[in-house]
Amino acid sequence: MKKCVLVDCDNMVYRRGMKHLSGIGRTTNDLMLAFDRFRDDDVEIAMFTRTVNGKIHGDFSFRLLNIPLPYGDRVNFLFKNFPLLDLLVKHDLLHIPHNYSVVNKPSKTVITIHDAMFFSYPENFLSHEHARQNYPRLARECRAIITCSNNSKSDIVKYMDIHPDKVTVVPWGVNDQTFYYEDKGEAFKKVRSALKIDRPFFMSVSCDVGRKNTVSIMRAYRQALKKKIGHDLVLVWGNCPDEYRNEFAAEIQAGNIKIIGNVDDDLLRLLYCASTLSWFPSKYEGFGLPILESMACGTPVVTCRNSSLMEVGGSTALYVDPDGLDEMTDVMLAFDKGIAGYDELVSDSIAHSKRYTWENTARMYMEFYKSNM
């Protein structure tokens, strides 16, 4: 008889006003799509969500249960103290793919913990204090933990007092239906038409303050502008703070720094493809999907030597110090002039990204499920 794994897919829900999923939502969505393509004779997948005014986009063949209950202390009390999910969906294993949830039976629960950033690189504006107080308890009580990098495993073991044997590492994949190579010249024509970009450009996605460190690229690029660099800098940044818009007002007004809001996947792929170089100067990541997405589109990546980034970028990515503005500027100027071996770097980037597939991830997750049922 097939065993059933019930997956909490709430982070895949598009709620009112949402135009794109969070990083964890995207990884869960891609994992579920891979499960739908890769079937296992011994394991049945079922999905559940908790939403009053949202829905999952896309068609899945799995059973999907929606529980229209809002989040809050009273509802969490019910889920904690009564076996609601057991009554609604008969299952052998519950999978929480987004770090933490309130569950009734931790002993039949497995969790994906993406990182332990709330300990190793805390940013309390992201509710990390709540995470430090609550995540370790469920991590210690649950049946098993799965994570996406060896660095994350090391942090989970260190900061949450978890035995290493309880944590399995399965790297994420890159969605090759969304991110794939297109000739740079052809992609640039489409980007120029859509966004009025007239010069070659570098780009950065997953922009933000704090650990994402976008401001370092901007300051390094300002230095490069003083040396007459022929590239623009394109930042996919939906909520760039006013303080940075003010600091770089001259460069933005001149059109050298272009800050564009959240874009759909088609335009994001074109930006990756058309860009000369992609920047991901984060100071901490549990994985770093933008590295693989960029490489899959044939664009080399500059990132940093910390956390999981060297695991993901391997020997193909280029590395700088996250605070090394002069070093970043030198890289920009070198690529602006045209470095020898660029085409080979493009080919190596594409080849490296192909090592990470969602089908492989799904197979490894299935083995993880079976070993814990």
N, C-alpha and C positions, 0 to 999 in steps of 0.2 A: 504494500500500500504506500502511495506517495506521502511524503511528509510535507507539511505546509509551513512556509516562512511568510509571516505577515510583516510587510515593510511600511513603516511610517513615512508617507510621501508628502507630508504637510509642507515641506519647504519647496515643493514643486508647484504649489498653488499660486496662481496669479490673482492677487487680491485687488480690490478696487484701486485704480490708478497706477498699477504696476505695469511696466513695459518690458521688463526683463527680470530674470531670476538672479538671486545672489550666487556667489561662487559655489556654495554648498548645494544650493538648489539645482544649479547646472550639472554638478557632478552626479547628484542623485538621479536627475532626469536622464543623463547619458547612460548611467548604470542600468536603469530600468529599460531603456531602449535596447541595450545590449542583451539583457535577460530575455527580452521579447524575440530577439533574433537567435539567441543561443538557448535552446531548450534542454532540460535535463529530465530523463525518465523517472528519476527518483524524487525530485523536488518540485513542488507547486509553489508559485509565487502569488501572493495576494497583496493588495495595496489598500491603505486607508488614509483618509485625510480628516482634518477637523476644520471646517470652514462654514461660515454662514453666507458669505457674499463673494466667494471666489471659486475658481475651478482650475483643473489641470488642463493644459493645452496639449493636443496630440491624441492619437488613438493608441490605446494599449489593449492587449487581449486579456489581461489579467482581471480577475475580480477586483472591483474597486468599491469600497465602502466609504461613504462620507458621513461623519458624525457632526451634525450642525450645532456644536456647542462652542461657545466662546472660551478663550483662555482667561484664567483668573483663579484666585485661590479656592473658591468654592468648587469649581469644576475640577481643578487639579486634585482636590481632596477626594472627589468621587473616583477618579482614575487611580489614585494612590491606594485607596482603601477597599475598593470593590473590583471584582474581575470583569469589568465591562467589556473589554476586548475579547475575553474568552467566551462570553455569552453571545457576542455578536458574530465572531468569526472563529471557528475552530482552527487552532494553529498549534504547531509544535515549537516554533521559535519566533520571537519578536525581534525585529531588527530596527534599531534607531540609528539612522544614518547621519544625524546632525548633532553629534556631541553629547546631547543630554535631553532627557524628558522625564516626566513623572510616570512611573510604571508601577503596576501592582505586583508583578512577579519578576524581580531582577534575575532570579536564578534561571529563567527561560528567556532571557533577553541578551542580545549581543548589540554592541554599540560601535559605530564608526566615530572615533575621535580624531579629528583632522589634525589637531596640533595641541600643544599645551602653552600657547602663546600667552594666555592669561596669567601664567606664572613666569615664563622666561622673557616675555617682552610685553608687560602689562600696559594697557591703555584703558583707563577706567571709563572714558567716554563711550566705550564699547561694552559696558556692563561686565567688565572683567572681574569686578569684586564679587558679583553674583556667581560667576563661573568658578572662582576660587573656592567659594563656600559650598557649592552644590555638586559640581562635576565629580570631584574625587570620590565622594560617597557612592554614587551609582557605579563609577568605574570599578571600585573595589567589590561591590555586591553583584555585579552582572556576571554572566557566564563567561564571556570572552570579549576581547576588544580587537578591532581591526583598524589599522591606520595606513596612511598613504606614503610614508617615507621612513627610513631608518632614523632620521633625525627626530621625527615626531615620536617614534617609539622610545627613543632614548629619553626625551623630555617627559613622556607619560610615565615611564618607569621611575625616573628621578623625582619628579615633583608630586606624583600622586601615590607613591609608595606601592607600585604594582609590580608583581613578579614578571620578569621578561617573558616567561613561557606563556603568559596569558595574552600577550599582544602579538598579533600577526600583521606583517607588512604586505600590503598589496598596492602597488602604484596605480595612480589614475591613468586613463588613456587620453588621447586627443580625438575629438570627433572629426573623422575624416570626411564626413558628409557636409560639414560646415566649413572646415578649414583645410584648404587644399591649394596647390600651386596654380598660379596663372602668370603668364608672361608679364614682367614688370611694366613694360611699355604699354601694353593693352590695359592693364589695371590702372596705370596712371591716367590714361585718357578718361576712364570712367570716373575716377576720383576727382579729376579736374572739372568734369562736367557737373558732378554732384555737389562738390564743396568749394569750387572756385580756387583750387590750389594750383598755382602756376609754376612753382619751383620744386626741385627734388626735396624730399623731406625725411626727417627722422620722426619716429612716433613713439608714444608710450600709452599703454592702456592700463587699466587698474590703477588709475591715478588717485591719490589721496594725500592727506597730511600724515604726520606721525611716521610710522614704520615704512609706509609706501614710498616716502622720501622723494616725491616728485619735484619738490622745490630744488633739490640738488641738480637735477637735469636742467632746470630752467636757469639756474645761476651759472652752470657750466656753459650752457648755450649762449648766454649773454656774453661771456668771455670770448666765445668763438665768433660772435657777431663783430666784436671789435677787431677781429682779424679777417673780416670780410668773407665769412663762410657763405657758400652758395646754397645751402640747404635751409629750409624752414623747420620748425619744430611743431608737430601736431600732437596735442594732448587730448585723449578721449576722457573727459572729466566733466561729469554731469553737475557737480556741485562745487566747483572751484571757489574757495573762500575769497571774499572781497579783499582781504589783506594781500593776497597774491596777485589778484587782478590789478590792484593799485601799485604794488611793487614793480610789476612788469607792464605797466600801462603803455609805456612808449613802444616796447617790442610788440605788444598786442595790437596797438593802433597801427603800427607800420605793417602788420600782417606777417611778421616773422614768427611769432608764437601764435598759433591758432588753437584755441580751446573750443572743442566741440562737445555737445551734450551726448547723452547716451545714444548709441546707434544700434541699428538692427544687425543681425549676424552677417547678412549679405554685404553691407557696407563695411563692417568691421573686417571681414575677410579681404575686401578690396584694399582697405587701408594697410593691412599687413602686407599684402602682395606688392603694393606699389611703393612701400617704404624702402629706403636704402638700408636702414638699421632700426631695430626695435630696442627700446630701453626698458629694463625692469630692475631698478636699483633698490629694491626692498631691503630693509634691515632684518626682516624675519618673515619666513613663510613656512607653512606646513608642507606645501608642495611647490606651487608655482606654475599653474597651467598656462599663463600667457607665454612662457618660454616655449612650450611645445606648440602652442597655437601659431606663434610667429614662425617657428621653424617649419611647420607643416606647410605654411604659405610661401616658403622659400626665402624668408628674411632672417638674416643673422641676428643674434640677440646679445646685448650687453647686460650682464647682471652682476651679482656680488658674491663674494666668497663667505657665505654665512648660512646658517640653518640648513634647509634642504636644497638650496639653490644649486650647489655643485653636484648633488645627486642627480637632479633633473637635467641640468645643462651639460653635464659630463665634460668631455674634452672638446666639444663642439662650440659651446658658448664662449663668449669673451667676458673676462672678469675685471672689475674695477673695485676700488674701495668705495663704500657708500658715501663717504664724506670727502673723497678725493676729487675735488672740482677740477684741478689742473689736469689730472689724469683723464677725466671724462672729456674735457675740452680737447686734449690731444687726440683722443679716439675720434671725436667728431671731425676734427680737421683732417685727420688721416683718411677717413672714409669720404670726406668731401672732395679730396684731391683724387681719389680712386686708388684703392690699394691693390697690389698684385695678389692674384689668387682669389678674387672676390667670387667668381663663378664657382670655384671649387668649394668655397665656404657655403654658398647657397646649396649646392648639391649635398654637402655633408650635413647641413641643417635638415634638409628634407629626409635624408636617410636616418638621421638620429630620431626624428619624430616618429618614424614608422615602427620603432621598437616599442612604442607605447600605444596599444590598441585597447578599446573598450571590450572587445571580445575576449582578450586575454584576462582583463580585469574581471569580467563576468565569470569566466571559468574558475579563476582563483577564489572568487567569492563563493561560488557553489561548493567548492571543496571545503572552504571555511565553514559554511552552513552545515554540511554533512558531518564534519568532525565535531560539531557542537550540538547535535541532536541525538 
